[in-house]
Amino acid sequence: MEGLLRRLSSDGSEAENALRVIAFFDRLVEARGGIEELVRSSARLIGAPAGFGSDADLYTIGFNDRGRTVPGAPPQNAVVKPVTVDAVSYGWVWIDGSSENVFLVELVAERMAMAAATILSRASSGAQTEQSTALERVLSVDLPREERLSAARLLGFRPEWNVRVAALQTTKSLSSITKELGSWASTHGLKASAPQLHDKLVVALVHDPGPGMSVPSPSFAALTALGSRQALGDAAASFETARQALQLTSELLGPRFIDYESLGPLTHLSALSPDQAEETVLVKKLTFLARSETGTAELLALDAFCQCRSLRTAAAKLNLHHSSLANRLKNASRKLELDLDDPSSLFQLSVSLQLYRIAVSGR
């Protein structure tokens, strides 16, 4: 590789230079170089400053052609190339574009981006097993606190951080969830571990920015819950509350995402087991209603009305005419033997619909 560094000359043909550039980056990848080595070597190869930046600017690095550090942000005239693997963005690389040899700058930047993608995807894949083991230790209730903190440090979490555990219930592949979670975390500048299976759920550790800042709601194609805010050494408690909160999500009724910290009095309901929730008389009636031919539509009508407390608002939410919604509510209330004009009955129904979510979550 060293012998290739200064063999790119203005009198060489584009084909010769292309072959030398390709050989240079192939050798660097084969030697299992890291991102820092890639950027420094690229700057020396082209004889101009070069750099790398991750999405959301979580990590940037830059070097000039003498190997000295320069600002990681690309200058105004830089040639910038995205670093992606299977449609997942890892960031971007750049090269100062002041050189007169435009072809060479474009070529080096393109090969640099390809090499960065290989290095980063390889590092991510290679660290998966180690991270999975570390996350299991972080969530363990049997290990000493110091061992849990040590495992969290392997995941890149600082001892003084508060964390939340994200719990997902999904049939999608772990690789697909990894892409969604990584994209969400990088978009919002959050630190998140790679997700893994834990106690029949997909879980990940997320850095909580603090009581004054809420963690942004994800829009995953999975039922998702964020557990309570906990010190890093108490992540197991956050997982337990995430699992409880997940019972209040629903594929049919919604919501698809729920934050334990925003549940308020519903935290007491979330602590119930599906068997306990199913024992309630009105929940049994709702379960029976759901099995009827019109049950799904009537359940949606009841839930929307309980949330909105207004016929027209609920109808707009369901994209129905208010007379159609009124007819569904009339039929459902008759089957449930419930007067929806009575405030106490409406409150009982609202609570029972939450209990119904819990009861169904156990199936």
TIPALO-523030 format. One record per residue (C-alpha): residue in three letters; x, y, z negated. Coordinates in steps of 0.05 Angstrom, whole numbers, plus 5000, padded with zeros to 4 digits. Layout:
N
ALAXYZ...
//
This chain:
363
MET500050005000GLU505650484983GLY508550395052LEU502050625084LEU501351265045ARG505351715092ARG504751335157LEU498651715179SER501452225227SER498552735275ASP501852395334GLY498951705318SER492851475357GLU486051465323ALA485850715331GLU492550625296ASN490651095240ALA483950735231LEU487350065224ARG492150345173VAL486550655132ILE482450015133ALA488549605112PHE490050105056PHE483150055025ASP482749305035ARG489249214997LEU486749674941VAL480349284932GLU484048614934ALA488648874880ARG482349004838GLY483949734829GLY479150174790ILE475650824808GLU481151264779GLU486450894821LEU481950934882VAL481151694877ARG488451824862SER490851374919SER485851674968ALA488252374952ARG495452164965LEU493551795029ILE489952385061GLY494452915030ALA488553305001PRO484453324937ALA479252774928GLY474252594875PHE468452164850GLY462052344813SER456551904785ASP449252064790ALA446852594740ASP454152794733LEU455252294676TYR462452184700THR466752584748ILE474052544766GLY478652874816PHE486052874836ASN490353264884ASP495552944931ARG500752984875GLY496552564828ARG494653154783THR487553234756VAL482953724791PRO475553894777GLY471153304794ALA465853714829PRO466753744905PRO469154404934GLN464654774983ASN468054505045ALA468653785020VAL466453175060VAL461752795013LYS459652075021PRO454451694978VAL456451064941THR450650564945VAL449849814936ASP443249484958ALA439750164959VAL442050314887SER445950964881TYR452450954841GLY454351674857TRP458751984911VAL465952084933TRP468952704965ILE475152935002ASP477353655013GLY475353815084SER480554355100SER484853875140GLU485153985215ASN484453245228VAL476853185220PHE476852465245LEU481752245192VAL478052595135GLU471452275156LEU474651585163VAL478151605095ALA471851875060GLU467651315091ARG472450765072MET473351075003ALA465851044992MET465650315013ALA471350134967ALA468050504909ALA461650114920THR465449454918ILE469249654855LEU463149904817SER458549324836ARG464048834818ALA465149164751SER457649164737SER456948434755GLY463048224716ALA460848594654GLN453848294655THR455347674613GLU459348064563GLN453948594557SER448548074549THR452247754492ALA453548434460LEU446248634465GLU444147984431ARG448848154374VAL446248864369LEU439048614362SER440848054313VAL438048094243ASP442847574216LEU449547904232PRO452848414185ARG451749144204GLU459049244223GLU458748684273ARG452448984304LEU455849664309SER461949344340ALA457649004392ALA454149664407ARG460850004420LEU462249474473LEU455949724508GLY458550444506PHE454250684448ARG457251124394PRO456250944320GLU452951614304TRP447651554359ASN440351414349VAL437450894397ARG430850634423VAL429549934449ALA425649894514ALA421549254520LEU418549044587GLN413448504603THR414148314676THR414747744725LYS419748124769SER426947894774LEU432048154725SER436148454781SER430048854805ILE428849114734THR436249284728LYS435749734789GLU429450084764LEU432150194694GLY438950434721SER435650924768TRP431151194712ALA436851274663SER441551614713THR436052084737HIS434752334666GLY442052324642LEU440851764592LYS445451214569ALA442150534577SER444849824572ALA443749314625PRO437048964612GLN436748234593LEU431847714569HIS430747704494ASP425147344457LYS420947264521LEU421548004539VAL426248414581VAL429848904535ALA434949464540LEU438249934491VAL437050674505HIS440551274473ASP435451724440PRO437252464449GLY434052654382PRO427452844348GLY427053504387MET427553164455SER422952614481VAL425352044524PRO422152134593SER416651644612PRO418851134664SER414450914721PHE416650184724ALA412549654758ALA412049314690LEU408549414624THR413649794582ALA414250034510LEU419550434474GLY420750244402SER421750704343ARG427751164337GLN433050814295ALA440350874275LEU444750454320GLY445749914267ASP438149834260ALA436449694333ALA432949054313ALA427549464279SER426549864342PHE425649224382GLU420348984333THR416349634340ALA417249614416ARG414248914417GLN408449154374ALA407149764418LEU407349334480GLN400948994456LEU397249654468THR399049684542SER394549354593GLU394849164667LEU387349294673LEU385749864626GLY392550204619PRO396850514597ARG402750164630PHE407750544587ILE407250704513ASP411951044464TYR411650794392GLU413651484366SER407151774396LEU402351244370GLY400451594305PRO395051184267LEU395250654322THR401750404293HIS397550044241LEU393449694295SER399749514335ALA402349124275LEU396548634281SER397447964317PRO393147774377ASP389647244334GLN387847764281ALA385348254334GLU381047724367GLU377347574303THR373548234305VAL366248144324LEU366048704376VAL372648464407LYS369447774416LYS363648114453LEU368548514496THR372147864513PHE365547544533LEU363648164574ALA370348134611ARG368747434637SER362247654669GLU361547824743THR361248574730GLY365548554667THR371848874695ALA368149484721GLU364249554656LEU370449504613LEU373750054654ALA367550484647LEU367250384571ASP374650544563ALA374451174606PHE368251424569CYS371551304501GLN377751684522CYS374152274556ARG367852314513SER364552624574LEU360652274628ARG362752734684THR370152744664ALA370251984658ALA366751914725ALA372052364758LYS377551954726LEU374651314756ASN372951654822LEU365551484812HIS359051884817HIS356652044747SER350051674758SER353951044777LEU358051094714ALA351851214672ASN348750584700ARG354950164683LEU355150444613LYS347750294603ASN348649574623ALA355049484582SER352049794519ARG345949344525LYS350348724529LEU354548954470GLU348449174430LEU351649844419ASP348850554421LEU353950994457ASP350251624435ASP351951464362PRO358851764343SER360351214293SER358850674345LEU363151034396PHE368951064347GLN368050324332LEU368250174406SER374550594416VAL378250204362SER375549544388LEU378149684458GLN385149774429LEU384249124391TYR381948804456ARG388549004488ILE392248664432ALA387948044435VAL389047974511SER396548094505GLY397247424469ARG394647024528
//
